[in-house]
Amino acid sequence: MVVFADEANDLGQLEDCARMMYMHYAWHNVPTWLIGPQYCGGPIPQRRANVLQVWPQHGPLESLRPEEFNPRIEALATQHCK
């Protein structure tokens, strides 16, 4: 599950969103990431966003471009749809 937290500009705000969404992602029991708004200039594919994995394990805050994050989702979809 990917949750876009457009108002979450830092780790504290992403953690707040994670607490509010906990019931939903725990109930669905699927890998879940929160993604904050894009920052930095440049072309959209090069813009970074803060990404926080919150389920099944809590991960570190990462600053990723779409090309760095998308393969994770694609791998999950491939494994799920066997």
C-alpha positions as CSV (number, residue, x, y, z in Angstrom):
1,M,0.0,0.0,0.0
2,V,1.3,3.4,-0.8
3,V,-0.1,6.4,1.1
4,F,0.7,9.9,-0.3
5,A,1.0,12.2,2.7
6,D,1.1,15.5,0.8
7,E,1.3,17.6,3.9
8,A,4.1,15.6,5.6
9,N,7.2,17.6,5.1
10,D,9.5,15.9,7.6
11,L,9.9,12.7,9.6
12,G,7.7,13.9,12.5
13,Q,4.8,14.6,10.2
14,L,5.2,11.3,8.4
15,E,5.2,9.5,11.8
16,D,2.0,11.4,12.7
17,C,0.4,10.2,9.5
18,A,1.6,6.6,10.2
19,R,-0.1,6.7,13.6
20,M,-3.4,7.9,12.1
21,M,-3.3,5.3,9.3
22,Y,-2.1,2.4,11.5
23,M,-5.6,0.8,11.8
24,H,-5.9,0.6,8.0
25,Y,-2.5,-0.8,7.0
26,A,-2.4,-3.2,9.9
27,W,-5.9,-4.5,9.0
28,H,-4.9,-5.0,5.4
29,N,-1.6,-6.5,6.4
30,V,0.3,-5.5,3.3
31,P,3.7,-3.8,2.9
32,T,3.0,-0.1,3.4
33,W,5.0,3.1,2.6
34,L,4.2,6.7,3.3
35,I,5.4,9.2,0.7
36,G,5.7,12.9,1.4
37,P,5.6,15.7,-1.2
38,Q,8.3,16.1,-3.8
39,Y,11.0,18.5,-3.1
40,C,14.0,20.0,-5.0
41,G,13.7,21.4,-8.5
42,G,14.3,19.9,-11.8
43,P,12.3,17.5,-14.0
44,I,9.7,15.4,-12.1
45,P,11.5,12.1,-12.6
46,Q,14.5,13.6,-10.8
47,R,12.6,15.1,-7.8
48,R,13.0,13.4,-4.5
49,A,10.4,12.7,-1.8
50,N,10.7,11.4,1.7
51,V,9.7,7.8,1.9
52,L,9.0,5.9,5.1
53,Q,8.2,2.2,5.3
54,V,5.7,1.6,8.1
55,W,4.5,-2.0,7.7
56,P,5.3,-4.9,8.3
57,Q,8.5,-3.4,9.6
58,H,9.2,0.2,10.3
59,G,12.1,1.4,8.2
60,P,14.4,4.4,8.1
61,L,13.4,7.7,6.4
62,E,14.7,7.6,2.9
63,S,15.0,10.4,0.3
64,L,14.1,8.7,-3.0
65,R,13.4,9.5,-6.7
66,P,10.6,7.7,-8.4
67,E,13.1,5.5,-10.3
68,E,14.6,4.4,-7.0
69,F,11.2,3.6,-5.3
70,N,9.2,2.1,-8.2
71,P,11.2,-1.1,-8.5
72,R,10.2,-2.0,-4.9
73,I,6.5,-1.8,-5.8
74,E,7.0,-3.6,-9.1
75,A,8.8,-6.5,-7.3
76,L,5.9,-6.8,-4.8
77,A,3.4,-6.8,-7.6
78,T,5.3,-9.5,-9.4
79,Q,5.5,-11.7,-6.3
80,H,1.8,-11.1,-5.5
81,C,0.4,-11.9,-8.9
82,K,2.0,-15.3,-9.4
